[in-house]
């Protein structure tokens, strides 16, 4: 009987290893993605990507952003290491909690 119990334990352990291999060793409850709390035109916004582009930030300020018709002037404050500056078309910036973006829209004409 002890041999049968030992065989059962070994079989159970082997099955657990197989399950871990099948699941790729991943946790069953993966951690939710990191979020960043920022302010865009004084309104709180939450983003899940650390790297945000000019267009991403413009769309947070103006969900109907039209890049053919309008220019967007984006100034940021309280960035990583206290950085501040302008964000222009084609650029990205790493965001952090508490970062502030001021976005203005103007006609291209």
C-alpha positions as CSV (number, residue, x, y, z in Angstrom):
1,X,0.0,0.0,0.0
2,X,2.8,2.6,0.7
3,X,4.2,1.9,-2.7
4,X,0.8,2.7,-4.3
5,X,0.5,5.9,-2.3
6,X,4.1,6.9,-3.4
7,X,3.2,6.2,-7.1
8,X,0.0,8.3,-6.8
9,X,2.0,11.2,-5.3
10,X,4.5,11.0,-8.1
11,X,1.8,10.8,-10.7
12,X,0.1,13.9,-9.2
13,X,3.4,15.8,-9.1
14,X,4.1,14.8,-12.8
15,X,0.6,16.1,-13.7
16,X,1.2,19.4,-12.0
17,X,4.5,19.8,-14.0
18,X,2.6,19.0,-17.2
19,X,0.0,21.6,-16.3
20,X,2.7,24.2,-15.6
21,X,4.4,23.4,-19.0
22,X,1.1,23.7,-20.8
23,X,0.3,27.0,-19.1
24,X,3.8,28.2,-19.8
25,X,4.5,28.5,-16.1
26,X,2.3,31.6,-15.9
27,X,0.3,32.6,-12.9
28,X,-3.4,31.9,-13.1
29,X,-4.1,35.4,-12.0
30,X,-1.8,37.6,-14.0
31,X,-1.1,41.1,-12.6
32,X,-3.1,43.9,-14.2
33,X,-1.1,46.2,-16.4
34,X,0.6,49.2,-14.8
35,X,-1.4,52.4,-15.0
36,X,-0.2,56.0,-15.0
37,X,-2.4,58.8,-13.6
38,X,-1.7,62.0,-15.6
39,X,-3.5,65.3,-16.2
40,X,-4.4,66.6,-19.6
41,X,-5.8,70.1,-19.7
42,X,-6.4,69.8,-16.0
43,X,-8.5,66.7,-16.4
44,X,-7.3,63.4,-14.8
45,X,-6.6,60.7,-17.3
46,X,-5.3,57.1,-16.9
47,X,-3.1,55.4,-19.4
48,X,-1.6,51.9,-19.5
49,X,1.4,52.5,-21.7
50,X,4.5,54.3,-20.3
51,X,5.5,55.6,-23.7
52,X,2.9,58.1,-25.1
53,X,3.1,59.8,-28.5
54,X,2.2,63.3,-29.6
55,X,-1.0,61.8,-31.2
56,X,-1.9,59.8,-28.1
57,X,-1.8,62.9,-25.9
58,X,-3.7,65.0,-28.5
59,X,-6.4,62.3,-28.6
60,X,-6.7,62.4,-24.8
61,X,-7.3,66.1,-24.9
62,X,-9.5,66.0,-28.1
63,X,-11.0,62.6,-28.7
64,X,-12.1,63.8,-32.2
65,X,-8.5,64.9,-33.0
66,X,-8.1,65.6,-36.8
67,X,-4.5,65.8,-37.7
68,X,-5.2,66.9,-41.2
69,X,-7.2,70.0,-40.2
70,X,-5.6,71.0,-36.9
71,X,-2.2,71.5,-35.2
72,X,-1.8,70.5,-31.6
73,X,0.6,72.3,-29.3
74,X,1.6,70.1,-26.4
75,X,3.6,71.2,-23.4
76,X,4.4,68.9,-20.6
77,X,5.5,69.4,-17.0
78,X,6.6,67.2,-14.1
79,X,8.1,64.5,-16.3
80,X,10.7,61.9,-15.4
81,X,13.5,63.6,-13.5
82,X,11.5,66.9,-13.4
83,X,11.7,67.2,-17.2
84,X,9.4,69.6,-19.0
85,X,9.1,70.6,-22.6
86,X,7.2,70.4,-25.9
87,X,5.9,67.3,-27.5
88,X,5.8,67.5,-31.3
89,X,4.5,65.3,-34.1
90,X,6.6,62.1,-34.4
91,X,7.9,62.3,-30.8
92,X,7.1,60.2,-27.7
93,X,7.6,60.8,-24.0
94,X,7.7,58.4,-21.1
95,X,4.9,59.3,-18.7
96,X,4.9,59.1,-14.9
97,X,2.2,59.5,-12.3
98,X,1.3,63.2,-11.8
99,X,2.7,64.3,-15.1
100,X,0.8,67.3,-16.6
101,X,0.0,68.0,-20.3
102,X,-1.4,71.2,-21.7
103,X,-2.8,70.8,-25.2
104,X,-4.1,73.5,-27.5
105,X,-5.7,73.0,-30.9
106,X,-5.4,75.5,-33.7
107,X,-6.3,75.6,-37.4
108,X,-3.5,74.7,-39.9
109,X,-4.3,77.7,-42.1
